[in-house]
Amino acid sequence: MEYGSWTDPMWRAFHAMRMRGWGWCLLLLLLSAPAGMAQDAMDHDLLEVTVPQLQQMYRDHKYTVTQVVQWYLARIAKYNGIYRAVQNVDRLGALATAAREDAEATPHGALWGIPIVTKANTSVKGLVTTDGWRGYIIPGHELVAPKDADIVARLRAAGAIIVGQTNMPDFAASDTNRSTAFGRTGNAYDVRFSPGGSSGGTVTAVTANFAVLGNGTDTGNSIRMPSATSSVVGVFPSRGLVSIAGIAPLDWLLDNTGPIARDVTDATIALDAVAEPNPKAERGPYTSYLKADALSVIQCDPEWCGGTSELMKICTLASVFDVPVIPHGHSLHAALHLIASQSPAVCPLAEYLILKMRSYYHFEKHAPAPTRAHFTLTDAPGYGIELDDSKIESRQKMHWS
């Protein structure tokens, strides 16, 4: 809006007051105020909205499905040029589905009326499955999906409305989120940074309120890592729980797909909707396992979070909020030194970690060995790590050319 121009309602009111008197002024104010107030109310209600909250608004007849979908489409139109999270907006399809649901007598499905996004490697009937690659959008040679991927079919059956397909790196083969088909996706909290990949487009779309939730795919951390960068919830299901049929493969043996949502409840509702019947899996509905007072933990790796000094800061903050920390991973020695400096309430699982990671330290002369939940720390350089020659069959120098 340009202030001081005819598009500014207050300027129009002032101009009318000067030219035609107070009657016109009041009329123009009354005409312009409701639209702005209604938009403010929708922004207040729909920003960060959850599935249960939105469905309650539908039950209360506060908004129609079409109004909600239009609100999300407007946000995409306004901000997608900055974040570049949504590669393809299906405006016509989303509005048609919304109108159809508004015409139904009663809501149906766990995701009825919920605007969602799907990752660009996940087939949506009639739309181009770019898989991030510009080769699949060459005019006349587009890779148009003949049918929905299984996960899309289940989302539709649950009542979800697809508003668009999210950006991803070519063939999902990167932990950043830059594609030849659409360019770079920025982090919703700071566009200068990456949301991670390869499901960063869905993560940014959910975080930026372009949709309530979406799907990601994961072959080697592509749901989990980008979800962590933006504080959303990404679910990496047990293999086989959610079908990957209709998703462009990166590695058939490792590929997986699952929901990305703003909170645990929404992610669980979506998981219930997309999970296939599987007698070997934990029985659903998975919402029955939700507990409001369930234990929360922070799991972090000293090597990845910036070293023991940064991990110490994390533990200090966790102690303020009474949240346990589970240090783990590549440098358990560093984690153990940190655990020793914390109370058991903050770092409660030292013995479990040592036992679980025992194979990591098989070749060490003084590998961590807890006795009755106690362990000895060394103050030698490099955490006192020495190799046990008796466990080493041969040594060979590496020569770099």
ROVEX-918889 format. One record per residue (C-alpha): residue in three letters; x, y, z. Coordinates in Angstrom, 3 decimals. Each point is the difference from the previous one (the first is absolute). Example, Ala and Ser with C-alpha at 12.3 -4.5 7.8 and 13.67 -1.06 7.14 Angstrom:
REM residues 2
+---------+----------+----------+----------+
| residuo |     east |    north |       up |
+---------+----------+----------+----------+
|     ALA |   12.300 |   -4.500 |    7.800 |
|     SER |    1.370 |    3.440 |   -0.660 |
+---------+----------+----------+----------+
//
This chain:
REM residues 401
+---------+----------+----------+----------+
| residuo |     east |    north |       up |
+---------+----------+----------+----------+
|     MET |    0.000 |    0.000 |    0.000 |
|     GLU |    1.294 |    3.445 |   -0.886 |
|     TYR |   -0.794 |    2.628 |    2.613 |
|     GLY |   -1.034 |    3.340 |   -1.376 |
|     SER |   -1.446 |   -1.633 |   -3.116 |
|     TRP |   -3.552 |   -0.963 |   -0.967 |
|     THR |    0.716 |   -3.582 |    1.219 |
|     ASP |    0.313 |    1.271 |    3.585 |
|     PRO |   -3.474 |   -0.083 |    1.679 |
|     MET |    0.890 |    2.736 |    2.496 |
|     TRP |    1.128 |    2.341 |   -2.805 |
|     ARG |   -3.208 |   -0.676 |   -1.896 |
|     ALA |   -2.028 |    0.807 |    3.115 |
|     PHE |    1.915 |    3.247 |    0.546 |
|     HIS |   -0.426 |    0.982 |   -3.650 |
|     ALA |   -3.735 |   -0.724 |    0.173 |
|     MET |   -0.317 |    2.063 |    3.168 |
|     ARG |    1.565 |    2.992 |   -1.725 |
|     MET |   -1.895 |   -0.372 |   -3.254 |
|     ARG |   -3.452 |   -1.238 |    1.005 |
|     GLY |   -0.353 |    0.285 |    3.751 |
|     TRP |   -0.141 |   -2.309 |    3.003 |
|     GLY |   -2.739 |   -2.237 |   -1.407 |
|     TRP |    2.219 |   -1.346 |   -2.774 |
|     CYS |    2.896 |   -0.294 |    2.450 |
|     LEU |   -1.944 |   -2.220 |    2.389 |
|     LEU |   -1.345 |   -2.098 |   -2.872 |
|     LEU |    3.471 |   -0.673 |   -1.386 |
|     LEU |    1.356 |   -0.922 |    3.443 |
|     LEU |   -2.865 |   -2.425 |    0.551 |
|     LEU |    0.605 |   -1.575 |   -3.403 |
|     SER |    3.758 |   -0.433 |    0.476 |
|     ALA |    0.190 |   -1.001 |    3.669 |
|     PRO |   -1.781 |   -3.401 |   -0.067 |
|     ALA |    2.313 |   -1.463 |   -2.649 |
|     GLY |    3.104 |    0.943 |    1.954 |
|     MET |   -1.469 |   -1.170 |    3.283 |
|     ALA |   -1.022 |   -3.336 |   -1.517 |
|     GLN |    3.506 |   -0.516 |   -1.395 |
|     ASP |    1.547 |    0.777 |    3.380 |
|     ALA |   -2.347 |   -2.486 |    1.649 |
|     MET |    0.919 |   -2.740 |   -2.471 |
|     ASP |    3.706 |    0.706 |    0.444 |
|     HIS |   -0.453 |   -0.292 |    3.754 |
|     ASP |   -1.957 |   -3.249 |   -0.264 |
|     LEU |    1.944 |   -1.791 |   -2.735 |
|     LEU |    3.654 |    0.861 |    0.648 |
|     GLU |    1.514 |   -3.066 |    1.693 |
|     VAL |   -3.408 |   -1.700 |    0.065 |
|     THR |   -0.076 |   -3.729 |    0.762 |
|     VAL |   -2.210 |   -2.691 |   -1.485 |
|     PRO |   -2.311 |   -0.250 |    3.065 |
|     GLN |   -0.301 |    3.787 |    0.233 |
|     LEU |   -0.879 |    0.413 |   -3.679 |
|     GLN |   -2.533 |   -2.794 |    0.067 |
|     GLN |   -1.649 |    1.582 |    3.027 |
|     MET |   -0.341 |    3.230 |   -1.997 |
|     TYR |   -1.725 |   -1.984 |   -2.750 |
|     ARG |   -2.383 |   -1.564 |    2.529 |
|     ASP |   -0.779 |    3.461 |    1.364 |
|     HIS |   -0.619 |    1.237 |   -3.581 |
|     LYS |    2.509 |    2.773 |    0.563 |
|     TYR |    1.588 |   -0.508 |   -3.425 |
|     THR |   -0.729 |   -2.025 |   -3.097 |
|     VAL |    2.611 |   -2.313 |   -1.471 |
|     THR |    0.205 |    2.275 |   -3.032 |
|     GLN |    0.748 |    3.038 |    2.165 |
|     VAL |    2.812 |   -1.857 |    1.774 |
|     VAL |    1.507 |   -1.288 |   -3.235 |
|     GLN |   -0.146 |    3.495 |   -1.487 |
|     TRP |    1.830 |    1.333 |    3.060 |
|     TYR |    2.849 |   -2.508 |   -0.489 |
|     LEU |    0.162 |    0.661 |   -3.730 |
|     ALA |    0.247 |    3.727 |    0.716 |
|     ARG |    2.926 |   -0.580 |    2.374 |
|     ILE |    1.782 |   -2.075 |   -2.622 |
|     ALA |   -0.572 |    2.710 |   -2.600 |
|     LYS |    1.309 |    2.652 |    2.383 |
|     TYR |    3.066 |   -1.713 |    1.466 |
|     ASN |    1.024 |   -2.868 |   -2.270 |
|     GLY |    2.118 |    2.362 |   -2.096 |
|     ILE |    2.162 |    0.460 |    3.085 |
|     TYR |    0.134 |   -3.522 |    1.405 |
|     ARG |   -0.483 |   -1.948 |   -3.238 |
|     ALA |   -1.387 |   -2.985 |    1.870 |
|     VAL |   -2.887 |   -0.918 |   -2.314 |
|     GLN |    1.147 |   -1.016 |   -3.457 |
|     ASN |   -3.462 |   -0.435 |   -1.495 |
|     VAL |   -3.232 |    1.536 |    1.359 |
|     ASP |   -3.134 |   -1.975 |   -0.882 |
|     ARG |   -2.414 |    2.878 |    0.477 |
|     LEU |   -2.804 |   -1.332 |   -2.196 |
|     GLY |    0.190 |   -3.514 |    1.423 |
|     ALA |    0.071 |    1.227 |    3.603 |
|     LEU |   -2.969 |    2.341 |   -0.448 |
|     ALA |   -1.997 |   -2.672 |   -1.819 |
|     THR |    0.588 |   -2.486 |    2.827 |
|     ALA |   -0.846 |    2.650 |    2.599 |
|     ALA |   -3.290 |    0.819 |   -1.755 |
|     ARG |   -0.843 |   -3.690 |   -0.158 |
|     GLU |    0.624 |   -0.434 |    3.722 |
|     ASP |   -2.029 |    3.107 |    0.834 |
|     ALA |   -2.909 |   -1.551 |   -1.920 |
|     GLU |    0.116 |   -3.199 |    2.060 |
|     ALA |   -2.572 |   -0.375 |    2.742 |
|     THR |    2.449 |   -1.177 |    2.642 |
|     PRO |    3.801 |   -0.029 |    0.299 |
|     HIS |    1.747 |   -3.330 |   -0.564 |
|     GLY |    3.523 |   -1.169 |    0.666 |
|     ALA |    2.642 |    0.941 |    2.530 |
|     LEU |    1.433 |    2.731 |   -2.253 |
|     TRP |   -3.251 |    1.369 |   -1.420 |
|     GLY |    0.535 |    3.571 |   -1.193 |
|     ILE |    3.700 |    0.057 |    0.921 |
|     PRO |    2.232 |    1.773 |   -2.585 |
|     ILE |    3.199 |   -1.982 |   -0.578 |
|     VAL |    3.041 |   -0.078 |   -2.282 |
|     THR |    1.775 |   -2.965 |   -1.558 |
|     LYS |    3.660 |   -0.384 |   -0.876 |
|     ALA |    0.842 |    0.332 |   -3.713 |
|     ASN |    1.099 |   -3.643 |   -0.278 |
|     THR |   -3.429 |   -1.218 |    1.152 |
|     SER |   -2.408 |   -0.592 |   -2.886 |
|     VAL |   -3.240 |    1.986 |   -0.125 |
|     LYS |   -2.295 |   -1.012 |   -2.852 |
|     GLY |    0.023 |    2.552 |   -2.807 |
|     LEU |    2.917 |    2.014 |    1.400 |
|     VAL |    3.672 |   -0.121 |   -0.976 |
|     THR |    2.225 |   -2.099 |    2.261 |
|     THR |    3.161 |    2.055 |   -0.404 |
|     ASP |    2.092 |   -1.867 |    2.574 |
|     GLY |    1.864 |    3.333 |    0.131 |
|     TRP |    1.447 |   -0.417 |   -3.497 |
|     ARG |   -0.557 |    2.494 |   -2.812 |
|     GLY |    0.081 |   -2.816 |   -2.524 |
|     TYR |   -3.466 |   -1.083 |    1.129 |
|     ILE |   -1.527 |    3.420 |   -0.766 |
|     ILE |    1.253 |    0.392 |   -3.582 |
|     PRO |   -3.044 |    1.194 |   -1.982 |
|     GLY |   -1.542 |   -2.917 |   -1.850 |
|     HIS |    1.978 |   -2.532 |    2.058 |
|     GLU |   -1.372 |    0.586 |    3.514 |
|     LEU |   -0.160 |   -2.972 |    2.360 |
|     VAL |   -3.736 |    0.186 |    0.735 |
|     ALA |   -1.175 |   -2.485 |    2.626 |
|     PRO |   -2.638 |   -2.435 |   -1.332 |
|     LYS |   -1.250 |   -0.750 |    3.519 |
|     ASP |    0.485 |    1.022 |    3.608 |
|     ALA |    2.767 |   -1.484 |    2.113 |
|     ASP |   -1.402 |   -2.273 |    2.704 |
|     ILE |    0.673 |    2.557 |    2.713 |
|     VAL |   -1.790 |    2.707 |   -2.015 |
|     ALA |   -3.003 |   -2.268 |   -0.547 |
|     ARG |   -0.238 |   -0.638 |    3.734 |
|     LEU |    0.355 |    3.701 |    0.816 |
|     ARG |   -2.782 |    0.836 |   -2.457 |
|     ALA |   -2.194 |   -2.756 |    1.448 |
|     ALA |    0.473 |    1.576 |    3.417 |
|     GLY |   -1.299 |    3.308 |   -1.369 |
|     ALA |    3.254 |    1.916 |   -0.416 |
|     ILE |    0.256 |    2.698 |   -2.681 |
|     ILE |    3.247 |    0.252 |   -1.977 |
|     VAL |    0.900 |    3.640 |   -0.623 |
|     GLY |    3.376 |   -0.630 |   -1.605 |
|     GLN |    3.180 |   -2.017 |   -0.490 |
|     THR |    3.134 |    0.983 |    1.891 |
|     ASN |    3.503 |    0.654 |   -1.252 |
|     MET |    2.774 |   -2.538 |    0.491 |
|     PRO |    3.551 |   -0.610 |   -1.267 |
|     ASP |    0.313 |   -1.956 |   -3.223 |
|     PHE |   -0.952 |   -3.646 |    0.595 |
|     ALA |    0.058 |    0.625 |    3.799 |
|     ALA |    3.758 |   -0.518 |   -0.138 |
|     SER |    1.131 |    2.845 |    2.262 |
|     ASP |   -0.287 |    1.209 |    3.573 |
|     THR |   -0.606 |    3.576 |   -1.187 |
|     ASN |   -3.048 |    1.201 |   -1.912 |
|     ARG |    1.039 |    1.391 |   -3.381 |
|     SER |   -1.497 |   -1.434 |   -3.189 |
|     THR |    0.535 |    0.539 |   -3.711 |
|     ALA |   -3.798 |    0.087 |   -0.367 |
|     PHE |   -0.730 |    2.849 |    2.414 |
|     GLY |    3.151 |    1.317 |    1.649 |
|     ARG |    0.767 |    0.425 |    3.682 |
|     THR |   -2.393 |   -0.311 |    2.939 |
|     GLY |    0.758 |    2.174 |    3.028 |
|     ASN |   -0.515 |   -0.706 |    3.663 |
|     ALA |   -3.278 |    1.510 |    1.214 |
|     TYR |    1.701 |    1.474 |    3.076 |
|     ASP |    2.785 |    1.619 |   -2.002 |
|     VAL |   -0.085 |   -0.300 |   -3.763 |
|     ARG |    3.772 |    0.458 |   -0.210 |
|     PHE |    0.407 |   -3.489 |    1.444 |
|     SER |   -1.049 |   -3.389 |   -1.319 |
|     PRO |   -2.807 |   -2.089 |    1.485 |
|     GLY |    2.058 |   -3.082 |   -0.862 |
|     GLY |   -1.089 |   -2.713 |   -2.355 |
|     SER |   -1.227 |   -1.747 |   -1.738 |
|     SER |   -3.430 |    0.696 |    1.528 |
|     GLY |    0.827 |    3.634 |    0.702 |
|     GLY |   -2.736 |    1.282 |   -2.299 |
|     THR |   -2.714 |   -1.693 |    2.054 |
|     VAL |    1.665 |    1.102 |    3.236 |
|     THR |    0.115 |    3.659 |   -1.068 |
|     ALA |   -3.557 |   -0.176 |   -1.381 |
|     VAL |   -1.331 |   -1.271 |    3.327 |
|     THR |    2.117 |    2.405 |    2.059 |
|     ALA |   -1.023 |    2.985 |   -2.156 |
|     ASN |   -3.698 |   -0.922 |    0.289 |
|     PHE |   -0.422 |   -0.892 |   -3.667 |
|     ALA |   -1.767 |   -3.181 |    1.165 |
|     VAL |   -0.923 |   -1.740 |    3.228 |
|     LEU |    2.198 |   -3.019 |   -0.744 |
|     GLY |    1.624 |   -1.936 |   -2.830 |
|     ASN |    1.975 |   -3.075 |   -0.884 |
|     GLY |    3.733 |   -0.462 |   -0.195 |
|     THR |    2.179 |   -2.856 |   -1.165 |
|     ASP |    3.058 |   -1.366 |    1.743 |
|     THR |    2.799 |   -2.206 |   -1.306 |
|     GLY |    2.788 |    1.171 |    2.300 |
|     ASN |   -1.376 |    2.765 |    2.289 |
|     SER |   -2.137 |    2.003 |   -2.442 |
|     ILE |   -3.050 |    0.259 |    2.273 |
|     ARG |    1.805 |    0.072 |    3.310 |
|     MET |    2.738 |    2.572 |   -0.628 |
|     PRO |   -2.051 |    2.744 |   -1.699 |
|     SER |   -2.781 |   -0.418 |    2.571 |
|     ALA |    2.572 |    0.691 |    2.699 |
|     THR |    1.231 |    3.189 |   -1.693 |
|     SER |   -3.444 |    1.597 |    0.267 |
|     SER |   -1.397 |   -1.522 |    3.209 |
|     VAL |   -2.754 |   -1.991 |   -1.665 |
|     VAL |   -0.866 |   -3.667 |    0.468 |
|     GLY |    1.092 |   -2.460 |   -2.671 |
|     VAL |   -0.952 |   -3.670 |    0.227 |
|     PHE |    2.322 |   -2.669 |   -1.399 |
|     PRO |   -2.294 |   -3.053 |    0.102 |
|     SER |    1.019 |   -3.618 |    0.280 |
|     ARG |    0.709 |   -1.326 |   -3.483 |
|     GLY |   -3.183 |   -1.306 |   -1.562 |
|     LEU |   -2.373 |    1.887 |    2.268 |
|     VAL |   -0.528 |    2.676 |   -2.678 |
|     SER |    0.095 |   -1.007 |   -3.670 |
|     ILE |    2.617 |    1.620 |   -2.247 |
|     ALA |   -1.787 |   -1.067 |   -3.206 |
|     GLY |   -0.275 |    2.961 |   -2.343 |
|     ILE |    3.002 |    1.822 |    1.448 |
|     ALA |    3.025 |    0.520 |   -2.259 |
|     PRO |    2.708 |   -2.210 |    1.504 |
|     LEU |    3.449 |    0.916 |    1.220 |
|     ASP |    0.758 |   -3.397 |    1.582 |
|     TRP |   -2.769 |   -2.594 |    0.077 |
|     LEU |    1.593 |   -1.706 |    3.004 |
|     LEU |    0.119 |    3.129 |    2.146 |
|     ASP |   -2.712 |    2.362 |   -1.292 |
|     ASN |   -2.779 |    0.895 |    2.405 |
|     THR |   -2.749 |    2.588 |    0.300 |
|     GLY |   -1.874 |    1.553 |    2.878 |
|     PRO |   -1.771 |    3.137 |    1.197 |
|     ILE |    1.552 |    3.336 |    0.953 |
|     ALA |   -2.159 |    2.140 |    2.259 |
|     ARG |    0.100 |    2.834 |    2.476 |
|     ASP |   -0.506 |   -2.132 |    3.101 |
|     VAL |   -0.065 |   -3.622 |    1.138 |
|     THR |   -3.784 |   -0.259 |   -0.003 |
|     ASP |   -0.342 |    1.134 |   -3.622 |
|     ALA |    2.819 |   -2.318 |   -1.089 |
|     THR |   -1.686 |   -2.918 |    1.765 |
|     ILE |   -3.396 |    0.722 |   -1.548 |
|     ALA |    1.672 |    0.066 |   -3.423 |
|     LEU |    1.894 |   -3.224 |    0.720 |
|     ASP |   -3.273 |   -1.728 |    0.864 |
|     ALA |   -1.395 |    1.187 |   -3.335 |
|     VAL |    2.891 |   -1.234 |   -2.160 |
|     ALA |    1.037 |   -3.191 |    1.816 |
|     GLU |   -0.737 |   -3.258 |   -1.816 |
|     PRO |   -1.523 |   -2.967 |    1.868 |
|     ASN |    3.002 |   -1.956 |    1.221 |
|     PRO |   -0.315 |   -2.937 |    2.426 |
|     LYS |    3.692 |    0.299 |    0.908 |
|     ALA |   -0.238 |    3.681 |    0.980 |
|     GLU |   -1.103 |    1.526 |    3.274 |
|     ARG |   -3.772 |    0.237 |   -0.082 |
|     GLY |   -1.679 |    3.337 |   -0.640 |
|     PRO |   -1.595 |    2.367 |    0.349 |
|     TYR |    3.260 |    1.663 |    0.939 |
|     THR |   -1.853 |    2.931 |    1.542 |
|     SER |   -0.863 |   -2.376 |    2.853 |
|     TYR |    3.669 |    0.091 |    1.028 |
|     LEU |    0.073 |    3.779 |    0.436 |
|     LYS |    0.525 |    1.186 |    3.563 |
|     ALA |   -0.019 |    3.664 |    0.917 |
|     ASP |    2.453 |   -0.545 |    2.858 |
|     ALA |    2.313 |   -2.379 |   -1.855 |
|     LEU |    3.734 |    0.307 |    0.617 |
|     SER |    1.823 |    2.307 |   -2.372 |
|     VAL |    3.705 |   -0.339 |   -0.714 |
|     ILE |    2.700 |    1.781 |   -1.955 |
|     GLN |    2.233 |   -2.324 |   -1.999 |
|     CYS |    3.194 |    1.532 |   -1.324 |
|     ASP |    3.414 |   -0.970 |   -1.239 |
|     PRO |    3.030 |    1.962 |    1.304 |
|     GLU |    1.628 |   -0.152 |   -3.418 |
|     TRP |   -3.039 |    1.345 |   -1.845 |
|     CYS |   -1.185 |    2.606 |    2.479 |
|     GLY |    3.310 |    1.869 |    0.175 |
|     GLY |    2.083 |   -1.911 |    2.525 |
|     THR |   -0.167 |   -0.472 |    3.742 |
|     SER |   -0.193 |    3.736 |    0.705 |
|     GLU |   -3.214 |    0.310 |   -2.019 |
|     LEU |   -1.341 |   -3.216 |    1.476 |
|     MET |    0.659 |    1.430 |    3.445 |
|     LYS |   -2.139 |    3.019 |   -0.873 |
|     ILE |   -2.765 |   -2.328 |   -1.173 |
|     CYS |    0.144 |   -1.929 |    3.267 |
|     THR |   -0.051 |    3.185 |    2.050 |
|     LEU |   -3.107 |    1.194 |   -1.832 |
|     ALA |   -1.597 |   -3.442 |    0.305 |
|     SER |    0.553 |    0.004 |    3.762 |
|     VAL |   -1.958 |    3.263 |    0.284 |
|     PHE |   -3.024 |   -1.615 |   -1.646 |
|     ASP |    0.542 |   -3.406 |    1.630 |
|     VAL |    0.430 |   -1.811 |   -3.328 |
|     PRO |    2.352 |   -3.009 |   -0.192 |
|     VAL |    2.828 |    0.032 |   -2.552 |
|     ILE |    1.309 |   -3.078 |   -1.803 |
|     PRO |    3.472 |    0.681 |   -1.436 |
|     HIS |    0.955 |   -2.676 |   -2.503 |
|     GLY |    1.670 |   -0.759 |   -3.268 |
|     HIS |    3.409 |    0.337 |   -1.544 |
|     SER |    1.878 |    1.191 |    3.084 |
|     LEU |   -1.490 |   -1.727 |    3.001 |
|     HIS |    3.187 |    0.688 |    1.946 |
|     ALA |   -0.740 |    3.697 |   -0.208 |
|     ALA |   -3.590 |   -0.660 |    0.967 |
|     LEU |    1.063 |   -1.999 |    3.046 |
|     HIS |    2.140 |    2.842 |    1.288 |
|     LEU |   -2.984 |    2.251 |   -0.365 |
|     ILE |   -2.332 |   -2.464 |    1.696 |
|     ALA |    2.372 |   -0.133 |    2.950 |
|     SER |   -0.418 |    3.741 |    0.496 |
|     GLN |   -3.805 |   -0.165 |    0.073 |
|     SER |   -2.534 |   -1.246 |    2.489 |
|     PRO |   -1.642 |   -3.391 |   -0.695 |
|     ALA |   -3.260 |    1.884 |   -0.638 |
|     VAL |    1.549 |    1.756 |   -2.985 |
|     CYS |    2.076 |   -2.860 |   -1.450 |
|     PRO |   -1.606 |   -3.213 |    1.265 |
|     LEU |    1.071 |   -2.637 |   -2.517 |
|     ALA |    3.787 |   -0.226 |    0.133 |
|     GLU |    0.210 |   -3.740 |    0.619 |
|     TYR |   -2.556 |   -0.788 |   -2.679 |
|     LEU |    1.923 |    2.080 |   -2.530 |
|     ILE |    3.296 |   -1.723 |    0.744 |
|     LEU |   -1.512 |   -3.447 |   -0.329 |
|     LYS |   -1.854 |    0.900 |   -3.177 |
|     MET |    3.067 |    1.491 |   -1.648 |
|     ARG |    2.421 |   -2.727 |    1.110 |
|     SER |    0.870 |   -1.078 |   -3.544 |
|     TYR |    1.196 |    3.534 |   -0.761 |
|     TYR |    2.802 |   -0.378 |    2.528 |
|     HIS |    0.959 |   -3.629 |   -0.509 |
|     PHE |    3.561 |    0.862 |   -1.097 |
|     GLU |    0.776 |    2.276 |    2.937 |
|     LYS |    2.324 |   -1.068 |    2.803 |
|     HIS |   -2.060 |    1.804 |    2.628 |
|     ALA |   -3.504 |   -0.041 |   -1.412 |
|     PRO |   -2.745 |    1.417 |    2.227 |
|     ALA |   -1.143 |   -2.703 |    2.370 |
|     PRO |   -2.605 |    0.911 |    2.599 |
|     THR |   -0.131 |   -1.844 |    3.288 |
|     ARG |   -3.290 |    0.322 |    1.893 |
|     ALA |   -0.808 |    3.111 |   -2.041 |
|     HIS |    3.369 |    1.617 |    0.801 |
|     PHE |    2.897 |    0.525 |   -2.370 |
|     THR |    3.508 |    1.404 |    0.249 |
|     LEU |    1.040 |    3.025 |   -2.038 |
|     THR |    3.535 |    0.729 |   -1.078 |
|     ASP |    1.623 |    3.408 |   -0.195 |
|     ALA |    2.492 |   -1.136 |   -2.644 |
|     PRO |    0.154 |    1.878 |   -3.323 |
|     GLY |   -2.581 |   -0.995 |   -2.587 |
|     TYR |   -2.228 |   -1.484 |    2.698 |
|     GLY |    2.658 |   -2.653 |    0.594 |
|     ILE |   -0.831 |   -1.973 |   -3.132 |
|     GLU |    2.578 |   -2.743 |   -0.744 |
|     LEU |   -0.319 |   -2.821 |   -2.501 |
|     ASP |    0.334 |   -3.582 |    1.199 |
|     ASP |    2.600 |   -1.625 |   -2.294 |
|     SER |   -1.190 |   -3.485 |    0.949 |
|     LYS |   -3.312 |    0.707 |   -1.734 |
|     ILE |    1.555 |    1.374 |   -3.171 |
|     GLU |    0.907 |   -2.514 |   -2.680 |
|     SER |    2.011 |    2.381 |   -2.185 |
|     ARG |    0.834 |    3.672 |   -0.504 |
|     GLN |    0.538 |    1.798 |   -3.271 |
|     LYS |    1.027 |    3.556 |   -0.661 |
|     MET |   -2.228 |    2.008 |   -2.245 |
|     HIS |    1.737 |    1.838 |   -2.821 |
|     TRP |   -1.745 |    3.012 |   -1.482 |
|     SER |    0.875 |    1.068 |   -3.502 |
+---------+----------+----------+----------+
//
